[in-house]
């Protein structure tokens, strides 16, 4: 796979443009000037896709200020507070209108649901149909969902078809592959966009900087660090090449704090993907789901 092909698989995550995000983030929310430098470097490198969400603080507004016309922008709807078919339709329309206004765009490439479990509720069909309507109107090119794991996909009605599924995937978390969902999505023509390939930066942290909460997995960290020495890769190289080289993945969503961080990623992304040793992947949600981490 050529370097340009690899770069084209990268989608730039922009949660840091709106929030001080990530367990390894020591600098807070990315300033607007730095966000501009990141976008300039990303565009020049051949990255075409930006990932944002209504829930990402003022990320959408920051992107609108920076002018993202010409980018493939994907945003996400938050949890839906309304009920009733017409109310659902109006809510989706209103939320999308607000996103487009903040972004300064007439349409977006993708519109995903941040809470796809609502598709199983009494207003699930109305919500799905509202997404379809926005796609038919041309205000959205692709519709989809963002999930925390393959079990959420198992629970969705089989009649609901999506263009994009976003899910976590990294060297410790291969649930999408082991569940068979990567293959199933490929077969239906649905793009898989993966996130959390650094596990919010945890996989890039030195042992001395790792919060005490993660000492519970000391044996796993020892295996991780030993394997990196064996394959002669840095954590950044291993995480990037594993995700970008895995089959069935259309986009890898990467968030950065500054342009230098993005430059490092672009320099280290190209190379043969490593084959992780058996036993490195885990199922423990207390480790794989950052929402469950104890920060103190």
C-alpha positions in Angstrom: 0.0 0.0 0.0 1.5 3.4 -1.1 2.0 6.2 1.3 -0.6 8.3 -0.4 -3.2 5.5 -0.1 -2.4 5.2 3.6 -2.9 8.9 4.1 -6.2 8.9 2.2 -7.5 6.5 4.9 -6.9 9.0 7.6 -9.9 11.1 8.9 -8.9 14.0 11.1 -10.8 13.9 14.4 -11.6 17.4 15.7 -12.9 16.9 19.2 -9.8 18.7 20.5 -10.9 21.8 18.6 -13.9 22.0 20.9 -12.9 20.3 24.2 -9.8 19.5 26.3 -10.1 15.8 25.3 -7.9 12.7 26.0 -6.3 11.2 29.0 -2.8 12.2 27.8 -3.9 15.7 26.8 -1.7 18.1 28.8 -2.4 21.3 26.8 -6.2 21.6 26.9 -8.4 22.6 24.0 -6.6 23.3 20.7 -6.3 27.1 20.1 -7.9 28.3 16.8 -4.5 29.3 15.3 -3.1 25.8 16.0 -6.3 24.2 14.6 -5.7 26.2 11.4 -2.1 24.9 11.2 -3.4 21.3 11.6 -5.9 21.7 8.8 -3.4 23.3 6.5 -0.9 20.4 7.1 -3.7 17.8 6.8 -5.0 19.2 3.5 -1.5 19.4 2.0 -0.8 15.8 3.0 -3.9 14.6 1.2 -6.3 14.1 4.1 -9.8 14.8 2.9 -12.2 13.9 5.8 -13.0 15.7 9.1 -14.8 14.1 12.0 -16.8 16.2 14.4 -20.0 16.2 16.5 -22.6 18.4 18.1 -21.4 17.0 21.5 -17.8 18.1 20.9 -18.1 21.5 22.6 -17.5 24.3 20.0 -15.7 22.0 17.5 -18.3 22.7 14.7 -18.1 26.4 15.3 -14.3 26.4 15.2 -14.4 24.5 11.9 -16.8 27.0 10.5 -14.5 29.9 11.5 -11.6 28.1 9.8 -13.6 27.5 6.5 -13.9 23.8 5.8 -15.5 24.1 2.4 -14.0 21.4 0.2 -13.6 19.0 3.1 -15.7 15.8 3.6 -17.2 16.7 7.0 -18.9 14.1 9.1 -20.8 15.2 12.2 -23.0 13.4 14.7 -26.4 14.0 16.3 -26.6 13.8 20.2 -29.2 11.8 22.2 -32.7 12.7 21.0 -34.9 14.2 23.7 -38.2 14.3 21.7 -40.8 11.7 21.0 -43.4 11.3 18.3 -42.9 10.9 14.5 -43.3 14.5 13.5 -41.3 15.8 16.5 -38.5 13.4 15.7 -38.4 14.6 12.1 -38.4 18.3 13.1 -35.7 17.7 15.7 -33.3 16.0 13.2 -34.0 18.8 10.7 -33.3 21.5 13.4 -30.1 19.8 14.6 -28.8 19.4 11.1 -29.6 23.0 10.3 -27.7 24.2 13.3 -24.7 22.1 12.5 -24.7 23.4 8.9 -24.9 27.0 10.1 -22.0 26.5 12.6 -19.9 24.7 9.9 -20.7 27.2 7.2 -21.8 24.5 4.8 -24.8 23.7 2.7 -24.4 19.9 3.3 -22.2 17.4 5.0 -20.6 14.2 3.9 -21.9 12.2 6.8 -24.5 12.4 9.6 -24.2 9.8 12.3 -26.1 9.0 15.5 -24.1 9.3 18.7 -26.8 7.2 20.5 -27.9 4.4 18.1 -29.7 2.6 20.9 -32.5 5.0 20.3 -33.2 3.2 17.0 -34.5 0.3 19.1 -37.1 2.4 20.9 -40.6 3.4 19.9 -39.4 6.3 17.8 -36.5 4.4 16.2 -38.2 4.0 12.9 -39.1 7.7 12.7 -35.5 8.6 13.6 -34.1 6.3 10.8 -36.6 7.7 8.3 -35.6 11.2 9.2 -32.0 10.4 8.4 -33.0 8.8 5.1 -35.0 12.0 4.3 -32.0 14.2 4.8 -29.9 12.0 2.6 -32.6 12.1 -0.1 -32.7 15.9 0.1 -29.0 16.0 -0.6 -28.1 17.7 2.7 -26.3 14.6 3.8 -24.4 12.2 1.5 -24.1 9.3 3.9 -25.9 8.3 7.1 -24.6 6.1 9.9 -24.1 5.4 13.5 -21.3 5.6 16.1 -21.0 2.6 18.4 -19.0 1.5 21.4 -18.8 -2.1 20.3 -20.2 -4.8 18.0 -23.0 -5.8 20.5 -24.8 -2.5 19.5 -24.8 -3.6 15.9 -26.2 -7.0 16.9 -29.2 -5.3 18.5 -30.2 -3.1 15.6 -33.1 -4.0 13.3 -31.8 -5.8 10.2 -34.0 -3.6 8.0 -32.0 -0.5 8.9 -29.1 0.0 6.5 -26.3 2.5 6.9 -23.5 3.9 4.8 -21.0 4.4 7.7 -20.4 2.7 11.0 -17.8 4.2 13.4 -16.4 2.0 16.1 -13.4 1.7 18.4 -10.5 -0.4 17.2 -6.9 -0.8 18.4 -4.2 -3.3 19.2 -6.0 -4.1 22.5 -9.5 -4.0 21.0 -10.2 -6.3 18.1 -13.9 -6.9 18.9 -15.1 -5.7 15.5 -12.9 -8.2 13.7 -13.5 -11.2 16.1 -17.3 -10.6 16.0 -17.3 -10.8 12.2 -18.7 -7.4 11.8 -15.8 -6.0 9.8 -16.5 -8.7 7.1 -20.3 -8.2 7.3 -20.1 -4.5 6.8 -17.8 -4.9 3.9 -20.2 -7.3 2.3 -23.1 -4.8 2.5 -21.0 -1.9 1.2 -21.0 -0.1 4.5 -17.9 1.8 5.4 -16.2 1.1 8.7 -14.5 4.2 10.3 -12.5 3.3 13.4 -11.5 5.5 16.2 -9.6 5.2 19.5 -6.6 3.6 17.9 -4.4 5.1 20.6 -7.0 4.5 23.3 -7.2 8.3 24.0 -3.4 8.3 24.1 -3.1 5.6 26.7 -1.2 3.3 24.4 1.4 6.0 23.6 2.1 6.9 27.3 5.3 5.8 29.0 4.8 3.5 32.0 5.8 6.2 34.5 3.1 8.6 33.1 0.3 6.0 33.1 -2.4 6.8 35.8 -2.6 4.5 38.8 -6.0 3.2 37.7 -4.3 1.2 34.9 -1.9 -0.7 37.2 -4.6 -3.3 37.4 -3.5 -4.4 33.9 0.2 -4.5 34.7 0.7 -7.9 33.0 -0.8 -6.6 29.8 1.4 -3.5 29.8 4.4 -5.7 30.3 3.4 -7.8 27.3 2.7 -4.7 25.2 6.1 -3.1 26.0 7.9 -6.5 25.5 6.3 -6.9 22.1 7.2 -3.4 21.0 10.9 -4.2 21.8 10.7 -7.5 19.8 9.2 -5.9 16.7 11.4 -2.8 17.0 8.5 -0.3 16.7 7.5 2.7 18.7 4.0 2.7 20.2 3.0 5.3 17.6 4.3 3.3 14.7 2.6 0.1 16.0 -0.8 1.6 16.6 -0.9 3.5 13.3 0.3 0.7 11.1 -1.9 -1.9 12.8 -5.1 0.2 12.2 -4.2 1.6 8.7 -3.1 -1.8 7.5 -6.0 -3.8 8.8 -8.4 -5.0 6.0 -11.9 -3.8 5.8 -11.3 -0.4 7.4 -12.2 2.6 5.2 -11.1 5.4 7.5 -9.0 5.8 10.7 -10.1 8.7 12.7 -7.1 10.4 14.4 -7.3 13.3 16.8 -4.2 15.5 17.3 -3.4 18.4 19.7 -1.1 20.3 17.4 0.4 20.3 13.9 3.7 18.8 15.2 1.7 15.8 16.5 0.1 15.4 13.0 3.5 15.6 11.3 4.7 12.8 13.5 1.7 10.7 12.6 2.3 11.3 8.8 6.0 10.4 9.2 5.4 7.2 11.1 2.2 5.8 9.4 3.8 4.2 6.4 5.2 0.8 6.9 4.3 -2.9 7.2 1.5 -3.5 9.7 2.7 -5.6 12.7 1.0 -8.8 13.7 0.2 -8.5 17.4 0.9 -11.6 19.5 -1.9 -13.8 20.8 -3.2 -12.6 24.1 -2.7 -8.8 23.6 -6.3 -8.2 22.7 -8.7 -8.1 25.6 -12.5 -7.9 26.3 -12.4 -5.9 29.5 -14.7 -2.9 29.1 -13.2 -1.3 32.2 -10.1 -0.8 30.1 -11.5 -0.5 26.5 -14.2 2.0 27.3 -12.8 5.4 28.4 -16.2 6.4 29.7 -15.7 3.8 32.5 -12.2 4.9 33.5 -11.6 6.2 37.0 -9.6 9.4 36.5 -8.5 9.8 40.1 
